[in-house]
């Protein structure tokens, strides 16, 4: 949900890509540049031990580049004149080869059946899982009419850099997608459900950002060609060209609209193209936003009725629109703009959405000690400040930089989860962000001997099959919370 405010240079770049001009004011705006488109009690996890498929196996890195052996020393006591030593050629530098990702215990895995998305959770049963368990490497799961598609971290070797991908027909038995389907250097940017099947969007891995290549996609630059892929069974995929302009290197996501087949390709929280079938793409017109392509600074976008909800800052001499705004659209081409209350500024953490409500997490006050703000909306138009960060409450004074909520807030467009780690672990669930139900927590809770703070050391993922907590420090500690309904 983190979305930084962009510079004019970046905004102008996106505007050039999208082919847009200055735009109208804050009212509902037609886009002139694009035509409108026509619970279980079984054991949580069990290993699958058949012979692993080739998909996802790491390729061993080649040996370091060798150096020529030094010439043999002369025999002791010889009186023969030494032959002239040839001038040595410079030793070529060792090839920069990325290390091989450690192999998994098995490429396939089994989880409990996912709960009905319409049912409220009543509890979580926690289990710590090992780093070689494939579930520990999952980063997202998409539910579609024919099953599920899961994507994970990157498999890095000398020969390839690709996204781990699994499919499942029932959300229980997960099998890896063969590595040859998308190609050896393909990174899956996102997956989205559509009425006729499921689509994926991919780019090619470029170079890594740090001294050592990472298994996290955010540490890699991305290059073209970018492609969309469609499938009717999750196994066989067909490639299609992406939108007809050069792709940005980073920060691309897919955001499906709530209640329709429309999917937005998003760059830094702002749509730049749309598709309804994963094949044909239409360029977004940034003229639809307050202030046009230069005047709108998007902070966060989510799927929320009637389709999309985008928050940010409007401005620009021609628009006459300034300050924080909320934009809503059912089709990505006509946007309704409303002002956000002064008490509800968009911030770096953005929007967290359930099926019946959304919470905007912002910040105000001194940037060196800001006050975190929570604002709730049931329709994307009217907003209410939530004092006290209910149900989490406030972190004790001095425990964070400013005033903060005591825990984490997660949302997947269906449900919201509030999770508190200290002074004890407590969790709640909600569909609208105003009415909360406490969850019963059992099993091995997400903690170890180094855990004593407020949960900041965990990356937290809300998935259709449950919660996944992973330590930011890379220690390999991962916990899976199986939901009860």
C-alpha positions, -999 to 999 in steps of 0.1 A, spaced: 0 0 0 30 23 2 29 49 -25 53 79 -25 44 112 -40 59 115 -74 80 142 -89 68 162 -119 94 145 -140 80 111 -134 44 123 -138 54 140 -171 70 107 -183 38 88 -176 18 115 -194 40 112 -224 36 75 -224 -2 78 -222 -4 106 -248 -24 130 -226 -30 167 -224 -43 190 -197 -76 181 -182 -109 194 -170 -120 201 -135 -132 179 -107 -166 169 -120 -173 136 -138 -152 138 -168 -154 120 -202 -121 109 -216 -116 123 -251 -86 102 -261 -100 67 -258 -132 51 -268 -151 33 -241 -147 -5 -241 -175 -26 -252 -130 -238 80 -113 -271 86 -98 -289 116 -73 -310 95 -36 -305 99 -25 -272 85 2 -283 61 14 -316 47 43 -322 24 39 -336 -11 68 -360 -18 65 -372 -54 94 -366 -77 96 -328 -81 89 -314 -115 115 -294 -133 96 -262 -126 111 -241 -100 143 -261 -95 174 -240 -92 202 -243 -117 237 -247 -102 259 -217 -107 290 -224 -128 324 -225 -112 342 -192 -109 363 -182 -138 397 -200 -135 431 -185 -135 462 -198 -153 485 -218 -130 519 -201 -122 549 -214 -141 568 -243 -123 597 -234 -101 633 -243 -114 648 -274 -98 671 -267 -68 708 -265 -76 705 -262 -114 731 -241 -132 712 -238 -164 701 -202 -172 665 -196 -167 644 -191 -198 629 -156 -202 595 -154 -186 568 -143 -210 549 -112 -202 518 -122 -182 484 -113 -196 461 -96 -172 438 -120 -154 402 -114 -165 378 -104 -137 357 -131 -123 323 -133 -139 295 -117 -118 273 -147 -114 241 -146 -92 240 -172 -65 216 -201 -69 184 -200 -49 183 -228 -24 161 -257 -36 127 -263 -20 118 -295 -1 92 -302 -28 78 -281 -56 42 -290 -47 24 -285 -14 -9 -289 3 -29 -265 25 -63 -266 41 -92 -257 19 -97 -219 17 -128 -206 34 -158 -192 16 -150 -156 9 -185 -145 19 -181 -159 54 -165 -140 83 -135 -156 100 -138 -166 136 -102 -176 144 -67 -183 132 -47 -214 139 -10 -206 136 19 -228 125 56 -220 120 68 -234 86 103 -239 73 121 -220 46 121 -250 23 83 -252 24 70 -237 -9 43 -218 11 70 -198 28 79 -184 -7 43 -174 -17 37 -136 -22 2 -135 -36 -28 -157 -44 -55 -149 -69 -89 -166 -68 -107 -171 -101 -136 -191 -114 -115 -221 -122 -93 -222 -91 -63 -203 -78 -30 -189 -91 -2 -182 -66 30 -163 -73 61 -162 -51 95 -148 -49 121 -152 -76 141 -183 -85 176 -169 -92 203 -188 -109 231 -183 -135 207 -193 -162 174 -177 -152 155 -152 -130 118 -160 -129 88 -159 -106 78 -190 -88 42 -198 -98 17 -224 -87 -18 -233 -97 -46 -251 -78 -81 -261 -88 -94 -263 -52 -71 -242 -31 -57 -272 -14 -33 -290 -37 -8 -267 -53 14 -277 -83 42 -256 -99 37 -241 -133 64 -254 -156 93 -230 -160 90 -230 -198 55 -215 -198 66 -179 -193 103 -182 -201 136 -181 -182 139 -144 -174 102 -136 -169 89 -118 -139 51 -119 -132 40 -84 -124 4 -95 -114 -24 -119 -119 -61 -110 -122 -94 -130 -126 -116 -125 -156 -150 -140 -166 -134 -161 -193 -105 -173 -172 -74 -157 -157 -47 -133 -169 -11 -126 -160 11 -96 -168 48 -101 -173 81 -83 -180 117 -94 -183 143 -92 -155 169 -66 -161 197 -60 -135 196 -61 -97 199 -31 -75 222 -42 -48 256 -59 -45 239 -93 -44 208 -102 -65 176 -105 -45 148 -130 -47 124 -100 -43 111 -85 -75 113 -49 -61 151 -51 -61 153 -57 -99 149 -34 -129 123 -46 -154 126 -44 -192 104 -52 -222 89 -68 -239 59 -67 -216 32 -92 -223 -2 -102 -210 -11 -139 -208 -45 -155 -208 -56 -190 -197 -89 -209 -193 -75 -236 -171 -44 -221 -153 -21 -246 -171 -19 -235 -207 -12 -198 -213 -13 -177 -245 9 -146 -248 -3 -112 -261 15 -79 -266 12 -53 -238 1 -17 -243 18 1 -272 43 23 -253 76 17 -236 72 1 -201 85 18 -169 112 -1 -151 94 -5 -118 63 -1 -96 38 -18 -120 8 -36 -106 -25 -50 -118 -57 -38 -101 -90 -55 -111 -121 -34 -108 -147 -43 -82 -177 -59 -98 -165 -62 -135 -139 -77 -158 -120 -44 -162 -83 -46 -151 -61 -16 -148 -23 -16 -153 -11 8 -127 21 28 -124 28 44 -90 -9 42 -80 -22 56 -113 -38 36 -141 -19 39 -174 -39 12 -194 -70 -10 -192 -81 -43 -205 -113 -64 -203 -100 -96 -217 -63 -97 -212 -57 -93 -249 -67 -59 -261 -54 -28 -242 -66 8 -242 -43 36 -231 -56 56 -201 -61 93 -205 -48 112 -175 -70 141 -186 -97 125 -165 -80 135 -133 -80 169 -115 -54 191 -130 -46 167 -159 -15 146 -161 7 172 -143 -17 183 -116 -27 149 -102 -5 132 -77 -19 97 -70 -11 81 -36 -31 48 -36 -56 29 -57 -78 -1 -48 -106 -21 -62 -138 -7 -45 -174 -2 -57 -183 10 -82 -149 -1 -97 -118 18 -86 -111 42 -58 -80 64 -61 -68 90 -36 -42 117 -40 -37 155 -44 -52 176 -72 -37 208 -84 -30 229 -114 -38 264 -126 -62 252 -153 -82 228 -131 -88 251 -101 -87 219 -80 -64 217 -50 -59 196 -19 -66 160 -11 -91 142 -34 -109 109 -38 -116 97 -73 -141 69 -81 -148 52 -114 -167 21 -127 -149 19 -160 -116 37 -157 -127 64 -182 -152 85 -162 -141 96 -127 -161 112 -100 -140 136 -79 -148 145 -43 -128 165 -17 -113 147 13 -118 163 47 -88 182 60 -86 157 88 -82 129 63 -50 136 43 -37 108 20 -4 94 32 23 70 24 3 39 35 -27 46 14 -60 26 12 -70 -6 28 -103 -20 14 -129 -46 24 -160 -55 5 -182 -29 23 -158 -2 34 -124 13 31 -99 29 55 -75 56 44 -43 56 64 -25 90 63 -4 112 84 -3 148 96 17 172 117 55 173 122 72 150 96 98 141 122 71 129 146 38 126 125 4 116 137 -10 87 119 -46 93 107 -73 67 100 -104 77 80 -133 54 72 -157 55 42 -185 31 33 -190 46 -2 -158 64 -12 -176 98 -10 -181 106 27 -153 101 52 -151 98 90 -120 102 111 -114 72 134 -98 85 166 -79 59 186 -74 36 156 -102 12 167 -98 -17 173 -60 -15 176 -56 15 199 -24 37 202 11 25 207 25 37 241 43 71 240 78 69 227 74 35 211 71 49 176 81 81 158 50 102 165 15 88 172 8 54 156 -17 26 157 -7 -4 179 -7 -30 151 -12 -36 114 -42 -31 92 -46 -54 62 -72 -57 34 -77 -77 3 -109 -61 -11 -131 -87 7 -122 -85 44 -101 -64 67 -78 -78 94 -64 -58 123 -35 -75 141 -19 -64 174 14 -80 184 21 -63 218 16 -64 247 -1 -96 236 -13 -109 202 -49 -100 194 -67 -99 160 -100 -87 147 -118 -90 113 -143 -67 95 -160 -63 62 -164 -25 64 -138 -12 88 -163 0 114 -178 -32 129 -151 -56 142 -151 -91 154 -124 -106 176 -105 -137 163 -95 -166 184 -58 -172 180 -44 -207 186 -13 -227 177 23 -214 175 19 -177 174 42 -156 152 71 -149 176 105 -161 186 133 -152 210 140 -119 192 104 -108 191 96 -81 216 83 -51 197 50 -43 179 51 -66 149 71 -42 127 97 -70 121 71 -90 100 59 -87 64 22 -95 66 2 -110 37 -36 -114 37 -44 -143 13 -75 -162 3 -61 -192 23 -52 -172 54 -24 -150 68 13 -153 61 38 -135 84 75 -134 73 104 -118 91 118 -87 73 154 -96 85 155 -126 61 160 -151 89 137 -175 72 111 -175 100 76 -178 84 42 -184 101 9 -194 84 -24 -186 100 -52 -210 89 -86 -192 92 -116 -208 109 -152 -198 99 
